[in-house]
Amino acid sequence: FFCIAVGQANTEWYLNPVTRELKDQMPPHPCVFVNEPKLLDLKMILIRQHGLKAEFVGGVLTCEDTVAIKRNEAGKIILEGALSDTYYKVRRILYDQYAIL
């Protein structure tokens, strides 16, 4: 899996993948998440496509009564809950809603 910063991708990168040795020498850069989903849309995906119990409680989307999905003051999505199969499944579903660059 490669993570590239927006604006730095070019055709040469696709034709000549970076070797492991060169990649280890490169400075890391943050991934960019594009297409931040709405919580209402995420609720429908959890219910309809994955058969999970999801509902809003006090403005927080809860899933299977063990995972909470909410937005912080900056508008970023926060995922909270005990580490479990449900947590990792919801996290994967959430990440699948993004385009990761």
Buried (B, 14 or more C-beta within 10 A) or exposed (E): EEEBEEEEEEEEEEEEEEEEEEEEEEEEEEBBBEEEBEBEEBBEBBBEEEEBEBEEEEEBBBBBEBBBBBBEEEEEBEBEBEEEEBBEBBBEBBEEBBEEB
